[in-house]
Amino acid sequence: MILENTTYKSNLTLPLSFLRVGFVLIAAFLFPPFARTQQLPVLTQYMFSQMTFNPGYAGSTGGICVNGLIREQWMGFKDNEGNKIAPESIFLTVDAPVKFLHGALGGSILSERIGFFNNIGVKIGYAFRMDLGAGEFSAGIQANLMNYRIDFSKFEGHVIDPNDPVFEESGEKTDLTIDADLGVYYEVPDKYYIGLSSGQLFQSKAKNSYYQQRRTYYLTGGYNWMLPNHPSFEIKPSAIFVYDGAAFTFNIAALVAYNKKFWGGLEYRFQDAIAVLVGANIKSFHVGISYDINTSALSRYNSGSIEVMLGYCFKIEVEKYRKRYKNTRFL
């Protein structure tokens, strides 16, 4: 696959050498030599959006929770025709404990746009939950259905070799893959949590295109530390590590929460960005916003990334199991 020089701009004209690398990288993410796909998205507000990558998280809040998040990455990054080529992602997740299943049900919807590619995914899963020590352990599995759509007409004028088999198609094309995710999660309420999951286990191949999913591993954890002399304040460090067999990245964050209602903090993404996060709990609603300041070479050509999160949790009062008595008077 060979692409010619082109020009991207965001109030600035990018050098042709940079453009060649940037455009080829975007294409290589989606049509690499062995038909691998791009790495799954890692959110800045990952600590509030764990349903997006770990099915074992379902039911952890003890209530029915709906969470939505919109991410605009590399704002202002466009090509010379004014087309937006920067990634845009929308997530919607829902999960709830189900007593008679001894666990929880969960699911998510993803809509992702990267350049001339539009992907829509649906995940539905189940997590088994049990008490373990001072906390609760869960193990989850979910089915992963992903639809890919690409507009080949947008590549006209960018391809040097007209015989390149990748670009022999014309117009819009769609494809579909079916895969699965696994995850485990353990949490001691108000103390700490740790989760391990794997997405796209079977690395499914699309039938009508060059798409193949890449298995991705996630390790995440967090800790709540209440200030001894100021119990209204909590410091919440957390981290997520992501590896897909080729690329490795991680995010490290530290939030300060006040009275369990307001929070704010900083985050670092490896070789990519520094982010500022703020948010609040308003009754059963929670809202958060983050802004990434790019630290890589791309910082010259975009105005950062932003995420907006809105969620609602309705607590469920679960009836405790009746205690058993050995005294015959209670038989």
Beta strands, then each sheet from edge to edge (+ up, - down):
strand 1: 8-9
strand 2: 63-72
strand 3: 78-79
strand 4: 88-98
strand 5: 103-114
strand 6: 117-132
strand 7: 135-151
strand 8: 172-188
strand 9: 192-199
strand 10: 216-223
strand 11: 225-227
strand 12: 230-243
strand 13: 248-258
strand 14: 262-269
strand 15: 273-282
strand 16: 285-294
strand 17: 305-315
sheet 1: 1+ 3-
sheet 2: 11+ 12- 10+ 9- 8+ 7- 6+ 5- 4+ 2- 17+ 16- 15+ 14- 13+
end
